[in-house]
Amino acid sequence: MSKRDYQNNYVPALKDPPSHIVEVEIARELPQAPTTVLMPHAGYEDRAKGFGLATAPLAGVAGLVAALVGMLGWQVPFASLVTLLLALGGFSLVWLIAYVAHTLISPDGTTFAHTFLAWRYLRAEQKERFKRYHE
């Protein structure tokens, strides 16, 4: 047998309860909810002009490349409706992709995504609640 078998491990309870209550943690204020802040402070017109300045050269080059690919790759004449449609299609496709990306990434787009996902979450919760009520 080991020495531990013969030891007494009993610890008696405290006879007197503590005389005062100690507050372990002080109540603290929660931080403010995050808000979308536009930096620099600009309006919708300024953001629209910035989008146009950033997207127009890129979309213009994409339109020219599409027209050149049509002329060199498929022997489309320079002054034809097909060349014009290829240039316009390339421009429009790049502009549309840039617009969708800009809208989703902008502060308004993130607020819309947050609201849309919150409503989706609430709708799923409501469906589950109704399903349980009708059981």
Order of alpha helices (4+ residues) and beta strands (2+ residues): alpha-alpha-alpha
